[in-house]
Amino acid sequence: EVQLVESGGGLVQPGGSLRLSCAASGFTFGHYDMNWVRQAPGKELEWVSTITSDGISTYYANSVKGRFAISRDNAKNTLYLQLNSLKTEDTARYYCKQGGSNRRGQGTQVTVSS
């Protein structure tokens, strides 16, 4: 059974940083591209970032480019998202999503507020 468990969210002031993690199990993690997506209250699910299965290539939404960094450790079956220079509009529930499927975890809440 595919399991994706996100952690690392919290309350942070504008300009602050957080590091999200996603522990994956139930599939061969290193064979899949992985994604981070987010959903703000009252808004649709938004793609944030993608990393290829080998970790070599990364892609970002324009809204987070230059501030967020996606990475992975295939030996640990873990996906990461470093969030820097956070803005109030980054407030959302963040999910990791298996590439090529709609499978995602329960998410972790990020709230950016002064």
C-alpha positions as CSV (number, residue, x, y, z in Angstrom):
1,E,0.0,0.0,0.0
2,V,1.4,3.4,-1.0
3,Q,1.8,5.7,2.0
4,L,3.0,9.3,1.9
5,V,3.4,11.1,5.2
6,E,4.2,14.8,5.3
7,S,5.6,16.7,8.2
8,G,7.4,19.9,9.1
9,G,4.7,22.4,8.7
10,G,3.9,25.1,11.2
11,L,3.3,28.8,11.9
12,V,6.0,31.1,10.7
13,Q,6.3,34.9,10.3
14,P,6.7,36.4,6.8
15,G,10.2,36.1,5.6
16,G,10.7,33.0,7.6
17,S,11.7,29.4,6.6
18,L,10.4,25.9,7.0
19,R,11.5,22.5,5.7
20,L,8.9,20.0,4.8
21,S,9.5,16.3,4.6
22,C,7.5,13.4,3.0
23,A,8.2,9.9,4.0
24,A,7.2,7.4,1.3
25,S,6.6,3.7,1.6
26,G,4.8,0.9,-0.3
27,F,6.4,1.6,-3.7
28,T,9.9,1.9,-5.2
29,F,10.4,5.6,-4.4
30,G,13.5,6.0,-6.6
31,H,11.5,5.0,-9.7
32,Y,9.1,7.9,-9.5
33,D,9.1,11.6,-10.2
34,M,7.7,13.3,-7.1
35,N,5.7,16.5,-6.6
36,W,4.7,19.0,-4.0
37,V,1.2,20.5,-4.4
38,R,-0.7,22.8,-2.0
39,Q,-4.2,23.9,-1.4
40,A,-5.2,27.2,0.3
41,P,-8.6,27.6,1.9
42,G,-11.3,28.1,-0.7
43,K,-8.8,27.6,-3.5
44,E,-8.0,24.8,-5.9
45,L,-5.1,22.5,-5.6
46,E,-2.0,24.2,-7.0
47,W,1.2,22.5,-8.3
48,V,4.3,23.8,-6.5
49,S,7.3,21.7,-7.6
50,T,8.5,18.5,-9.3
51,I,11.7,16.5,-9.0
52,T,12.7,13.8,-11.4
53,S,13.2,10.2,-10.1
54,D,17.0,10.6,-10.1
55,G,16.9,14.0,-8.4
56,I,18.7,15.7,-11.3
57,S,16.0,17.9,-12.7
58,T,13.7,20.2,-10.7
59,Y,10.7,22.4,-11.7
60,Y,8.9,25.2,-9.9
61,A,5.8,27.2,-10.2
62,N,6.5,30.8,-10.9
63,S,5.0,31.8,-7.6
64,V,7.7,30.0,-5.6
65,K,10.7,30.0,-8.0
66,G,13.8,31.3,-6.3
67,R,12.3,30.8,-2.8
68,F,11.5,27.1,-2.5
69,A,13.8,24.2,-3.2
70,I,12.8,20.6,-3.8
71,S,15.1,17.7,-3.1
72,R,15.0,14.0,-2.3
73,D,17.0,11.2,-0.7
74,N,16.2,8.0,-2.5
75,A,18.2,6.0,0.1
76,K,15.8,7.2,2.8
77,N,12.7,7.2,0.6
78,T,12.1,10.8,1.6
79,L,11.1,13.9,-0.3
80,Y,11.8,17.5,0.9
81,L,10.7,21.0,0.3
82,Q,12.7,23.9,1.7
83,L,10.6,27.0,2.0
84,N,12.4,30.3,2.3
85,S,11.3,34.0,2.2
86,L,7.8,32.9,3.0
87,K,4.9,35.1,2.2
88,T,1.3,35.2,3.6
89,E,0.1,33.9,0.3
90,D,2.1,30.7,0.8
91,T,-0.4,29.8,3.6
92,A,-1.8,26.4,2.5
93,R,-1.9,22.7,3.2
94,Y,1.1,21.1,1.5
95,Y,1.0,17.6,0.1
96,C,3.5,15.4,-1.6
97,K,2.2,13.5,-4.6
98,Q,3.5,10.5,-6.4
99,G,4.3,11.2,-10.0
100,G,1.9,9.8,-12.6
101,S,-0.9,9.2,-10.0
102,N,-3.2,11.2,-7.8
103,R,-1.8,9.6,-4.7
104,R,-0.9,12.1,-2.0
105,G,-0.6,12.1,1.8
106,Q,-2.7,13.9,4.4
107,G,-0.6,17.0,4.1
108,T,1.0,19.4,6.5
109,Q,-0.3,22.9,7.2
110,V,1.9,25.9,6.6
111,T,0.6,29.2,8.0
112,V,2.5,32.4,7.3
113,S,1.3,35.2,9.6
114,S,2.7,38.0,11.7
